[in-house]
Amino acid sequence: MPDRIAEVERNTLETQIKIKINLDGCGRSDFSIGVPFLEHMLDQVARHGLIDLSIHANGDLQIDDHHTVEDVGITLGQAFAKALGDRTGIFRYGHAYVPLDEALTRVAADFSGRPGLYYQVQFPRALIGRFDVDLLREFFQGFVNHAGMTLHIDNLKGVNAHHIAETMFKAFGRALRMAAAHDPRMAGITPSTKGSL
């Protein structure tokens, strides 16, 4: 199978972002984003998704984290779409349940070609450290819009906001890993009855 490696650069007046990704990596990560909590969460995606991921971002953090978090999601989605190519020979669907102490989150992913985010997460507080939890939805919305995928994120249990967020990203990484994996029985075949995604 060809290497599924992509590099994407996205520059706006608000952010400048460069991402390198290898979908068939071993979980290495290299981040310089300026938002420590997002870096911690993306490290979970790399490790649990077995994705080599490098993200360097320069954003208008003097205003707040919003543009940087959203634009990292957008650019990462673009990198996934580029690395997946025409999506032939992949499993297409992936899912994971991930617990962390009292928290439990379910993520289901479909590289359908159609963007859709279905996000059922209630946090017990608005901030984790200085990180605004509302930005997590913005990250995932940017990702699915540009990766061309359907993503369901359901937090089933949890009282600790950090635990809830971490279960989301660990489950996200594992669902991506399953959905993007090569299916040896589908080599060269598009995983759709329509014949295209």
N, C-alpha and C positions, 0 to 999 in steps of 0.2 A: 504494500500500500504506500502511496506517496506520503511524504511528511505533511503533517497538518500544522503548519507554522504560518503565522501572519504577523505583520507589523502594520500599525495604523497610527497616523498622526492627525490630530484635530486641533486647529488653532482658531480661536475666536478672540474678540476683544476682552472676554472675561476669563478664559482659560486657554492654556497651551498644554496639550496632553500627548504623550507618546506611549504606546503600548506594544509590547512584544508578547506573543503567546505561542505555546506549543501544547496542543491538545493531548499529545501522547508523551508527556514528560513524566517527571517523577515527583512533582510537588514543590519545586524550587520557586522562591519568590524574591523579588527585589523591588522595593517600593520607595518612592520619594514623592509623596502626595501632599504632605503638610496637614493631614487630618489623621491623627494617630489612631483613633477608634476605627475609622474606615480601613486603614492599613491592617489593623488587627483582624477585622472581619474578612478582608480579602485574602489574608494569609490562610484562613480556614478553607476558603474556596480552593486555593492552590493545593493545599495539603490533602484535603479530602477528595478533591477532584482529580488528583494526580496530574495537574496542569502546571507547566512551567510558565510563570507569569511575571513580567516586568512592567511596572507602571511608574512613569515619571510625569508629574503634573506641576504646573505653576498657575495658580488661580488667584482670584481676588479675595483672598481670605481676610483681608482687612475689613471687608464688608461683612461676610459671614461664610459659612461652609457650603451654602446651597449650590452655587454654580459649579463648584469643584466636584461635589459628590454627584450631582446629576450628570455632569459632563463626563466623569469617569465611567458612569454607567452606560452612557451613550457610546463612548469610544470602545469600551470593553465589548458591548454588543456588536459593534462593527467588526471588531477583531474576531469574535466567534464566527460571525457570518462568513468572513473571508476565509478563515481557517477550515471551516466545514465544506466550503465549495458548494457543489451541487447536491450534497447530502446523500448521495447514493451509498449504499452499503452500511448505513448506520442503524442502530436500534430504533432511533427516533424518540422513543418514550423513555422516561426515567423517573424514578420516585425514591424517596427516602423518608423514614421516620428517624429523628435524632433526639435523644434525651440528653439533658444536662441537669443533673440533680432533679429539682422539682419541675423543670421546664421540659416541654415536649412539643416539637414542631414537625409537621408533615409538609413536604414539598413534592409536587408532581410537575414534570416538564414534558413538553412536546415541541420538537423542532419542526413545527407544522408549516412554517413560512408565513403564518398569520400572527401578528402581535396581539397578545392579550394578557393582562395581569389581573389576577383574582386574589386579592390580598386581604386576609382576615387575621389581623394582628392588633391586639389592644395592649399597649404598654401601661404599666402602673404609674409611670412618671414620664415627664416630658424630656428629661435630659439624662444621658448616661455620661457622667463627668460633665464635660462642656458640650457634648455632642447632642444635637437635636434629633430625637428619634423619628420625627416626621420626614427627615431626609432619607431614611431607609426606603420608604415607598418611592421617593423620587429616583433613587438609584435603580431600583428594580424596574420602574416604568421606562426609564431611559434604556436599560438593557434590553428588555423584551421588544421595544419598538424597533431597535436596530439589529438585534439578533434574528428577528423574525420567528418568534416562538411564543407559545402559550405557556404561562407559568401560574401555578396555584400555590400559594403559601398560606398555610393554616396553622396558627399557633393553637395547640389544643390545651396546654396547661402551662402555668408559670406565674411566679410572683416576683421574681428578680429580673429586672429589665435587661441587665447584661446577659444573663442566662438565656432569656428569650431571644435576644438578637443573635447570640452565638449559635443557638440551635438552628435558627433560620439559615445562617450562612453555611454551617456545616452540612445541613440537609440539601441546600442549594448546590454545593460542590459535589455531593454524592449523586444527586439527581442528574446533574450535567454530565458527570462521568459515565453514568449508565446510558443516558440518551445519546451521547456522542460516540459511544464505543462502536467499534467495527463488529458487525454481525456476520460471521463467516458463512452463514447460509443465505445472506442477501448480497453477496459480492457483486458489484456492478448493477444492482437493482435499486430503484428508488422506492423507499418504504411508504408507498401510497397507492391505493387503488386507482387514483387519477393519473398516475404515471409521472407526476411532478409535484414538487413542494414549493 
